[in-house]
Amino acid sequence: DDAYRAAYVDGVHNLLEALQQQRQHPRRLVFTSSTGVYAQCHGEWIDETSPVEPNTFAGRRLLEGEQLLHASPFAATVVRLAGLYGPGRTRLIDQVRQGTAVCPAGEPVYLNLIHRDDAVGALYRLMRLAHTAPLYLGVDHHPADQGSLLRWLAAYLQVPSPPLEAIPNSIKAQRRSNKRCRNTRLVAAGYAFRYPSFRQGYTAILTAAEA
């Protein structure tokens, strides 16, 4: 918690204080937050108007940072990024390849993802616009059912499909996330995704690894 407070609360406070003391007024501040500020965990659809009630210390500190920015005299845009994947971020690939991945049995468990290159591209697009909304969700077009994603990776890698495993009720109660995020506002801002879903993104990663 201390690290998140230092980075996302104290860091934002110090930046705003320095800008005001030096009488600088940037055209816009862009803050990367996380979809982890949403507590919904039953597969609900989420957009920028959905209520936030973070249930982790990381989510609470990120939301504090957002609120500091929006309460400041500066124009600010917050981008709540989903789970990043891409070169150097291959945790799911590694788990499937090593045989340690498990597909949750029962109701779908959704993952919201965005390729690293699309995250950068979306931020660049927003920084170049003359006018932006105060908040965007940085997610790709298709929330991924975790089991479907893991089985797809296994088929591509030509390894055994991960086994199904029931999630104990005690774990379900502690589950941090199971929601589906929409990127409608980001698309309306003119950003065209290079990797609209995990299929395009992971295909690019795995193809590059084979080269």
CORLIN-V641946 format. One record per run of one state. SS is the DSSP state (2 for helix, 1 for strand, 0 for the rest). FROM is the first residue (numbers start at 1). TO is the last residue. If there is no record, write none. Layout:
SS&FROM&TO / SS&FROM&TO
//
This chain:
0&1&1 / 2&2&21 / 0&22&28 / 1&29&34 / 2&35&37 / 0&38&43 / 1&44&46 / 0&47&56 / 2&57&71 / 0&72&75 / 1&76&81 / 0&82&82 / 1&83&86 / 0&87&88 / 1&89&89 / 0&90&90 / 2&91&98 / 0&99&101 / 1&102&104 / 0&105&109 / 1&110&111 / 0&112&112 / 1&113&115 / 2&116&128 / 0&129&134 / 1&135&138 / 0&139&143 / 1&144&145 / 2&146&157 / 0&158&162 / 1&163&165 / 0&166&168 / 2&169&174 / 0&175&178 / 1&179&181 / 0&182&183 / 2&184&188 / 0&189&197 / 2&198&210 / 0&211&211
//
